[in-house]
Amino acid sequence: MKKTTLAVMAAGDGSRYGRGIRQMDPLGPGGEPLLAYSVYDALEAGFDKVVFIIQKKVDAEFRERIGSRIAAEAEVAYAYQEIDELPAGFSVPPGRRKPWGTGQAVLAAADVLTEPFAVINADDYYGKEGFRMLHDDLVRDEKTDGAEPVSVVAFALEHTLSDNGSVTRGILSFDENGLVTGIHETKNLIRTEDGAAVMSDEGILPVRTDCLVSMNMWGFRPTVLEPLADGFRKFLADPGEDAGHAEYLLPDFVDGMLKRKQAAVHVLRSNDEWFGVTYREDRETVRDMLSGLTEKGVYGTPLFPVNKL
C-alpha cells in the first residue's frame, strides 16, 4: 500500500486567541493539545508519517512537548513557515508581521512531502471519519484526465460555526452533476437565531446552514507542489492593495485550478462533529468535548499509543 503523510499546519500566531500558543494549549484530559487528537486519528486510519509545519521560534518547545511523543508512533518531520521565506526576487513588504497563509505553509514543507499527503489545521478537531476517507482516497489510483487530483473533506456549515465570534469557511459550489465548480473563501460567518449569516458592508446576509464547507482538510499528491509554487510567485507579484495582510490560501488556489479546468476535486462528506479553538472563549467547550469523547472510550488517557486499524 502507498505511504501517506499528514501535514499539520501549526505556524499561526492565533491573534484572536489571546495569550499563549494555541497549537500547544493543553486541552485534553491528559494535557494533550488538540492537534494530538488529529494525529492519533490519522495514524489509526493508516497514515505513516507526520510533518509539523511550525515557526522556528517554537521549535525546541514543540519538539519536547508534542513531537517527541508522536515520534514514538510514526516517522516525524518538521518544516518552518517564516515570513521571509520567499522565492528569489521577492521581499517582505513594509509593515508585514505574519506569514503568508496556508498555501505558503504547504510550500514550506515541500521537501518532505514526497508521498500523497493530507493537510489539516492544528487548531481543529475533525473526527475519525474524515481521516479514514482521506487515507483511502489518497492510496487509490487516481485518474482525472490530466487534471490535478484534489480531495477535500467537507462538513455542513451548521456544524462548523463558533458561538464566540465570526469564522472563515470555504463554501463549496457544485454543478448539476454534483461536481465541484468552486470554493469561495467566505469571511465573517456567524451563527444567528435563524441559522447562519455573513456580516458584510451590505448588512447581515443569511446563508444556508446545510451548504458544504471546507475546513482545510485536504488531500493532495506531490504533483500539486509545482503549480502551488507557481501560484505563490504570481500572488507575491500582485498581492492586491493590502500587501501587509494578504494571504495565499489553499481554498483560493484550488478554486483557481478549478476555474482553469486544471483540478478535479473529490468531495468526502464527513458526518462527524467538528469543533475548534478560534477564540480563547472556545477553550472550555473544546475541553468539555474532549473529556466527553474520553469518557465514552473514543480516546484513552494517556492518548497514545495508537490502536492502528
PyMOL commands that set and color helices and strands:
alter all, ss='L'
color gray80, all
select helices_A, chain A and resi 22-24+34-45+56-71+102-108+110-112+128-139+157-159+222-237+250-259+280-295
alter helices_A, ss='H'
color red, helices_A
select strands_A, chain A and resi 5-9+49-54+75-80+117-121+124-125+148-156+167-174+180-192+195-200+203-207+212-220+263-269+275-276
alter strands_A, ss='S'
color yellow, strands_A
deselect
rebuild
show_as cartoon
